[in-house]
Amino acid sequence: MEKIHTDELPLTTNSSEKQETVCIFGTGDFGRSLGFKLLQCGYPVVFGSRNPRMSSLLPKGAEVLSHSEAAQKSDIIIIAIHREHYDFLTELTEVLNGKILVDISNNLKINQYPESNAEHLAQLVPGAHVVKAFNTISAWALQSGALDASRQVFVSGNDSTAKQRVMDLVRALGLTPLDQGSLVAAKEIENYPLQLFPMWRFPLRLSAVLCLFLFLYCVIRDVIYPYVYEKKDETFRLAVSIPNRVFPIAALTLLALVYLPGVIAAILQLYRGTKYRRFPAWLDHWMLCRKQLGLVALGFAFLHAIYTLVIPIRYYVRWRLKNLTVTQVITNKDSPFIPSSAWLNDAYVSLGILGFFLFVLLGITSLPSVSNTVNWREFRFVQSKLGYLTLILCTAHTLVYGGKKFLNPSFLRWCLPSAYVLALIIPCTVLVIKFILIMPCIDKTLTRIRQGWERNPKISSALNGKTDI
């Protein structure tokens, strides 16, 4: 084999090129963390400060100068100060002319100012190229290497060259830049960190209302009704029995609500004969919240599993078993074994275990760290095909639990059926409609529509721009 000379091997850019100096205005928590991260990645760092003196808090290896002196040493200047302190930058207009100013600031509340901080900075220093970036990354995330936090950095700016250089810097830090367009997008980028679980509000509010309704429904049937007609004190059921009815019903209902918007969307597309008309705003928002609805449903399923496991150690259950045993000893009679009841009980448990297993699998695959490792078809198979299988198993679990009691009038209390009957309304509706939609004659038409076919292209194009459809 021919020998390869070492002087013929190409040199890597990391060993042959020195990284450019980066200037940071501000020595606060984020400025120090960002400076430390830059030094780790091989970038020379110079801090610009009102009081240029080295501090033990600043990363070793960094230089501290006045704002004017620090700005002259770098083309990229990261503004790590609050908006209310931007005024001093007007005194540095000549020094900052042609420089890239990276605005990383956030506000205390959404839409606090008429314009974004980045746009305000661009007005103060018109000769500089302002780029918005790093405001969605915390100082803690930089210190921890962004291993346990979001790695996405939203970037916007009017100058494409300046924006590209900032995005290269983001990549060098091991983060993922996302180009959001011009500086007009900076306002939205600044509002993003201030939003508190925006996609979780609807699922959490819906879950709270659903649980409250189910809880009151069960209290009326299982606590108030026995007290009124039989003078029995059943309030002890408030601790375990009623929650263990509320949680599985909420879990099954929310799981059905994950797939209901997709069914509604399919019906709308069939009715309209096109996919090029916008869905109603409420349906769009509902579809965006499906992941959160599913995770909340999984949480209720976990609670149901835990509550079920503690049933044998409850005082009420042990008391009933003890009395039953004593009664059988006194009367010298035992309960007959009923094979049909054994079948129903085993089927109920088995369906619950299988449904819960697939439920957990759906939750795991919706995690970003897992979903990023599968392709689109695999993700859709798990979330759609296995998702409907999960819904079928959990619905069957509830049906078997009810057994022959669904149509028995003796189980009605104030004309109110058992709570688990309510849990079957939405899931059964979704499954019946889905079964109709997958019939060949309907599925073929729906597939054609989703591939671009239109029943009446002229009407669709005329209505496509309307927002009240």
QUIHUTA-V918149 format. One record per pair of residues at least 6 apart in sequence whose C-alpha atoms are under 8 Angstrom apart, sorted by the first residue. I is the first residue (numbers start at 1). J is the second residue. D is the distance in whole Angstrom. If there is no record, write none. Layout:
BEGIN
<<I & J & D> <I & J & D>>
END
This chain:
BEGIN
<<19 & 42 & 7> <19 & 43 & 5> <19 & 44 & 7> <20 & 43 & 6> <20 & 44 & 7> <20 & 74 & 8> <21 & 43 & 6> <21 & 44 & 5> <21 & 45 & 6> <21 & 46 & 7> <21 & 73 & 7> <21 & 74 & 5> <21 & 75 & 8> <21 & 76 & 8> <22 & 43 & 7> <22 & 44 & 6> <22 & 45 & 5> <22 & 46 & 6> <22 & 74 & 6> <22 & 75 & 7> <22 & 76 & 6> <22 & 77 & 6> <22 & 78 & 8> <23 & 45 & 6> <23 & 46 & 5> <23 & 47 & 6> <23 & 48 & 7> <23 & 70 & 6> <23 & 71 & 7> <23 & 73 & 7> <23 & 74 & 6> <23 & 75 & 8> <23 & 76 & 6> <23 & 77 & 5> <23 & 78 & 6> <24 & 31 & 7> <24 & 35 & 7> <24 & 45 & 7> <24 & 46 & 6> <24 & 47 & 5> <24 & 48 & 6> <24 & 77 & 6> <24 & 78 & 5> <24 & 79 & 6> <24 & 80 & 7> <25 & 31 & 8> <25 & 47 & 6> <25 & 48 & 5> <25 & 49 & 6> <25 & 67 & 7> <25 & 77 & 7> <25 & 78 & 6> <25 & 79 & 5> <25 & 80 & 6> <25 & 81 & 7> <26 & 47 & 7> <26 & 48 & 6> <26 & 49 & 6> <26 & 79 & 7> <26 & 80 & 5> <26 & 81 & 6> <27 & 47 & 7> <27 & 48 & 8> <27 & 49 & 7> <27 & 58 & 7> <27 & 80 & 8> <28 & 80 & 8> <28 & 81 & 8> <29 & 139 & 6> <30 & 80 & 7> <30 & 138 & 7> <30 & 139 & 5> <31 & 80 & 6> <32 & 57 & 8> <32 & 58 & 6> <32 & 59 & 7> <33 & 139 & 6> <33 & 140 & 8> <33 & 142 & 6> <33 & 143 & 6> <34 & 139 & 7> <34 & 142 & 7> <35 & 45 & 6> <35 & 59 & 7> <35 & 62 & 8> <36 & 59 & 5> <36 & 143 & 8> <37 & 142 & 7> <37 & 143 & 7> <37 & 173 & 7> <38 & 44 & 7> <38 & 45 & 7> <38 & 173 & 7> <39 & 45 & 7> <39 & 61 & 8> <39 & 62 & 8> <41 & 172 & 7> <41 & 173 & 6> <44 & 61 & 8> <44 & 62 & 7> <45 & 61 & 8> <45 & 62 & 5> <45 & 63 & 6> <46 & 62 & 6> <46 & 63 & 5> <46 & 64 & 6> <46 & 65 & 7> <46 & 70 & 6> <46 & 73 & 8> <47 & 62 & 7> <47 & 63 & 6> <47 & 64 & 5> <47 & 65 & 6> <47 & 66 & 8> <47 & 67 & 8> <47 & 70 & 6> <48 & 64 & 6> <48 & 65 & 5> <48 & 66 & 5> <48 & 67 & 4> <48 & 68 & 8> <48 & 69 & 8> <48 & 70 & 5> <48 & 71 & 7> <49 & 64 & 7> <49 & 65 & 6> <49 & 66 & 5> <49 & 67 & 6> <50 & 66 & 6> <50 & 67 & 7> <51 & 66 & 7> <52 & 64 & 5> <52 & 65 & 5> <52 & 66 & 5> <53 & 64 & 6> <53 & 65 & 7> <54 & 63 & 8> <54 & 64 & 6> <64 & 70 & 8> <68 & 92 & 7> <68 & 95 & 7> <71 & 77 & 7> <71 & 95 & 7> <71 & 96 & 7> <72 & 95 & 7> <75 & 98 & 8> <75 & 99 & 5> <75 & 100 & 6> <76 & 99 & 6> <76 & 100 & 5> <76 & 101 & 6> <76 & 102 & 7> <77 & 99 & 7> <77 & 100 & 6> <77 & 101 & 5> <77 & 102 & 6> <78 & 101 & 6> <78 & 102 & 5> <78 & 103 & 6> <78 & 104 & 7> <79 & 101 & 7> <79 & 102 & 6> <79 & 103 & 5> <79 & 104 & 6> <79 & 105 & 8> <80 & 103 & 7> <80 & 104 & 6> <80 & 105 & 7> <81 & 105 & 7> <82 & 105 & 6> <82 & 106 & 8> <83 & 105 & 7> <83 & 117 & 6> <86 & 121 & 7> <87 & 124 & 8> <89 & 124 & 7> <89 & 125 & 7> <90 & 124 & 6> <90 & 125 & 6> <93 & 125 & 6> <93 & 127 & 7> <96 & 125 & 7> <96 & 127 & 7> <96 & 128 & 6> <97 & 125 & 8> <97 & 126 & 8> <97 & 127 & 5> <97 & 128 & 5> <98 & 127 & 6> <98 & 128 & 5> <98 & 129 & 6> <99 & 127 & 8> <99 & 128 & 5> <99 & 129 & 6> <100 & 128 & 6> <100 & 129 & 5> <100 & 130 & 6> <100 & 131 & 7> <100 & 162 & 6> <101 & 128 & 7> <101 & 129 & 6> <101 & 130 & 5> <101 & 131 & 6> <102 & 130 & 6> <102 & 131 & 5> <102 & 132 & 6> <102 & 133 & 6> <102 & 166 & 8> <103 & 117 & 8> <103 & 118 & 6> <103 & 121 & 8> <103 & 130 & 7> <103 & 131 & 6> <103 & 132 & 5> <103 & 133 & 6> <103 & 134 & 8> <103 & 135 & 8> <104 & 132 & 6> <104 & 133 & 6> <104 & 134 & 5> <104 & 135 & 5> <105 & 117 & 7> <105 & 135 & 6> <105 & 190 & 8> <106 & 117 & 8> <106 & 135 & 6> <106 & 190 & 6> <106 & 191 & 8> <106 & 193 & 8> <107 & 190 & 7> <107 & 191 & 8> <107 & 194 & 8> <108 & 194 & 8> <109 & 191 & 8> <109 & 194 & 6> <110 & 190 & 8> <110 & 191 & 5> <110 & 194 & 6> <110 & 195 & 8> <111 & 187 & 8> <111 & 191 & 7> <115 & 187 & 7> <116 & 186 & 6> <116 & 187 & 5> <116 & 190 & 7> <117 & 186 & 8> <117 & 187 & 8> <118 & 130 & 7> <118 & 131 & 7> <118 & 132 & 6> <118 & 183 & 7> <118 & 186 & 6> <119 & 130 & 8> <119 & 183 & 7> <119 & 184 & 8> <119 & 186 & 8> <121 & 130 & 7> <122 & 128 & 7> <122 & 129 & 7> <122 & 130 & 6> <129 & 157 & 8> <129 & 158 & 8> <129 & 159 & 6> <129 & 162 & 7> <130 & 157 & 6> <130 & 158 & 8> <130 & 159 & 8> <130 & 183 & 8> <131 & 155 & 7> <131 & 156 & 6> <131 & 157 & 5> <131 & 158 & 8> <131 & 162 & 7> <131 & 163 & 6> <131 & 166 & 8> <131 & 183 & 7> <132 & 154 & 8> <132 & 155 & 5> <132 & 156 & 5> <132 & 157 & 6> <132 & 183 & 7> <132 & 186 & 6> <133 & 153 & 6> <133 & 154 & 6> <133 & 155 & 5> <133 & 156 & 7> <133 & 166 & 8> <134 & 153 & 6> <134 & 154 & 7> <134 & 155 & 8> <135 & 153 & 8> <135 & 154 & 8> <135 & 189 & 8> <135 & 190 & 7> <135 & 193 & 8> <136 & 152 & 8> <136 & 153 & 6> <136 & 154 & 7> <136 & 189 & 8> <136 & 190 & 8> <136 & 192 & 8> <136 & 193 & 6> <137 & 150 & 7> <137 & 151 & 7> <137 & 152 & 8> <137 & 153 & 7> <141 & 147 & 7> <141 & 148 & 7> <141 & 149 & 6> <141 & 150 & 8> <146 & 175 & 8> <151 & 174 & 8> <151 & 175 & 5> <151 & 176 & 6> <152 & 175 & 6> <152 & 176 & 5> <152 & 177 & 6> <152 & 178 & 7> <153 & 170 & 7> <153 & 175 & 7> <153 & 176 & 6> <153 & 177 & 5> <153 & 178 & 6> <154 & 177 & 6> <154 & 178 & 5> <154 & 179 & 6> <154 & 180 & 6> <154 & 189 & 7> <155 & 163 & 7> <155 & 167 & 7> <155 & 177 & 7> <155 & 178 & 6> <155 & 179 & 5> <155 & 180 & 6> <155 & 181 & 8> <156 & 163 & 7> <156 & 179 & 6> <156 & 180 & 5> <156 & 181 & 5> <156 & 182 & 5> <156 & 183 & 5> <156 & 184 & 8> <156 & 185 & 6> <156 & 186 & 6> <157 & 163 & 6> <157 & 181 & 7> <157 & 182 & 5> <157 & 183 & 4> <157 & 184 & 8> <158 & 181 & 8> <158 & 182 & 5> <158 & 183 & 6> <167 & 177 & 6> <170 & 176 & 7> <170 & 177 & 6> <171 & 177 & 7> <199 & 288 & 7> <199 & 289 & 6> <199 & 292 & 7> <200 & 289 & 7> <200 & 292 & 6> <202 & 289 & 7> <203 & 289 & 7> <203 & 292 & 6> <203 & 293 & 5> <203 & 296 & 7> <204 & 296 & 8> <207 & 250 & 7> <207 & 254 & 8> <207 & 296 & 8> <210 & 250 & 7> <211 & 246 & 6> <211 & 247 & 8> <211 & 250 & 7> <214 & 246 & 6> <214 & 419 & 7> <215 & 242 & 7> <215 & 243 & 7> <215 & 246 & 6> <217 & 419 & 7> <218 & 242 & 6> <218 & 245 & 8> <218 & 246 & 8> <218 & 419 & 7> <219 & 238 & 8> <219 & 242 & 7> <221 & 413 & 6> <221 & 414 & 8> <221 & 416 & 7> <221 & 418 & 8> <222 & 234 & 7> <222 & 237 & 8> <223 & 233 & 7> <223 & 234 & 5> <223 & 235 & 6> <223 & 237 & 8> <225 & 413 & 7> <225 & 414 & 8> <226 & 232 & 6> <226 & 233 & 8> <226 & 234 & 7> <227 & 233 & 6> <227 & 234 & 7> <240 & 307 & 7> <244 & 303 & 8> <244 & 304 & 6> <244 & 307 & 6> <244 & 308 & 7> <245 & 304 & 8> <245 & 419 & 7> <245 & 420 & 8> <247 & 300 & 5> <247 & 301 & 7> <247 & 303 & 7> <247 & 304 & 6> <248 & 300 & 6> <248 & 301 & 6> <248 & 304 & 6> <249 & 419 & 8> <249 & 420 & 6> <249 & 422 & 8> <249 & 423 & 5> <250 & 297 & 7> <250 & 300 & 7> <250 & 423 & 8> <251 & 296 & 8> <251 & 297 & 4> <251 & 298 & 7> <251 & 299 & 8> <251 & 300 & 5> <251 & 301 & 6> <252 & 297 & 7> <252 & 391 & 7> <252 & 394 & 7> <252 & 395 & 7> <252 & 423 & 7> <252 & 427 & 7> <253 & 423 & 6> <253 & 424 & 8> <253 & 426 & 6> <253 & 427 & 7> <254 & 293 & 6> <254 & 294 & 7> <254 & 296 & 8> <254 & 297 & 5> <255 & 293 & 7> <255 & 294 & 6> <255 & 297 & 6> <255 & 391 & 7> <256 & 391 & 7> <256 & 426 & 6> <256 & 427 & 5> <256 & 430 & 7> <257 & 290 & 8> <257 & 293 & 8> <257 & 426 & 8> <257 & 427 & 8> <258 & 287 & 8> <258 & 290 & 5> <258 & 291 & 8> <258 & 293 & 6> <258 & 294 & 6> <259 & 290 & 8> <259 & 388 & 8> <259 & 430 & 7> <260 & 430 & 6> <261 & 283 & 7> <261 & 286 & 7> <261 & 287 & 6> <262 & 287 & 7> <263 & 430 & 7> <263 & 433 & 7> <263 & 434 & 7> <265 & 279 & 7> <265 & 283 & 8> <266 & 446 & 7> <269 & 275 & 6> <269 & 446 & 7> <269 & 449 & 7> <270 & 445 & 8> <270 & 446 & 6> <270 & 449 & 8> <272 & 455 & 8> <273 & 449 & 7> <273 & 454 & 6> <273 & 455 & 5> <273 & 456 & 7> <274 & 449 & 6> <274 & 450 & 8> <274 & 452 & 7> <274 & 453 & 7> <274 & 454 & 5> <274 & 455 & 7> <274 & 456 & 8> <274 & 457 & 8> <274 & 460 & 7> <275 & 449 & 6> <275 & 450 & 6> <275 & 452 & 7> <275 & 454 & 8> <276 & 460 & 7> <276 & 461 & 8> <276 & 464 & 7> <277 & 460 & 7> <277 & 463 & 7> <277 & 464 & 5> <277 & 465 & 8> <277 & 469 & 8> <278 & 464 & 7> <278 & 467 & 7> <278 & 469 & 7> <279 & 469 & 7> <280 & 467 & 8> <280 & 468 & 7> <280 & 469 & 6> <291 & 366 & 7> <294 & 363 & 7> <295 & 363 & 6> <298 & 359 & 7> <298 & 360 & 7> <298 & 363 & 7> <301 & 356 & 7> <311 & 317 & 7> <312 & 318 & 7> <328 & 334 & 6> <344 & 400 & 6> <344 & 401 & 8> <344 & 403 & 7> <345 & 400 & 8> <345 & 401 & 8> <347 & 397 & 8> <347 & 400 & 7> <348 & 397 & 5> <348 & 398 & 8> <348 & 400 & 6> <348 & 401 & 6> <349 & 397 & 8> <351 & 393 & 6> <351 & 394 & 7> <351 & 396 & 7> <351 & 397 & 5> <352 & 393 & 7> <352 & 394 & 6> <352 & 397 & 6> <354 & 393 & 7> <355 & 390 & 5> <355 & 391 & 8> <355 & 393 & 5> <355 & 394 & 5> <355 & 397 & 8> <356 & 390 & 8> <356 & 394 & 8> <358 & 386 & 7> <358 & 387 & 8> <358 & 390 & 6> <359 & 387 & 8> <359 & 390 & 6> <362 & 382 & 7> <362 & 383 & 6> <362 & 386 & 8> <362 & 387 & 7> <364 & 370 & 7> <365 & 371 & 5> <365 & 379 & 7> <365 & 382 & 8> <365 & 383 & 8> <371 & 379 & 7> <391 & 427 & 7> <392 & 431 & 8> <395 & 424 & 7> <395 & 427 & 7> <395 & 428 & 7> <398 & 420 & 7> <398 & 423 & 8> <398 & 424 & 7> <399 & 424 & 8> <402 & 420 & 8> <402 & 421 & 8> <405 & 411 & 7> <406 & 417 & 8> <406 & 421 & 7> <411 & 417 & 7> <411 & 418 & 7> <412 & 418 & 7> <436 & 442 & 8> <437 & 443 & 6> <454 & 460 & 8>>
END
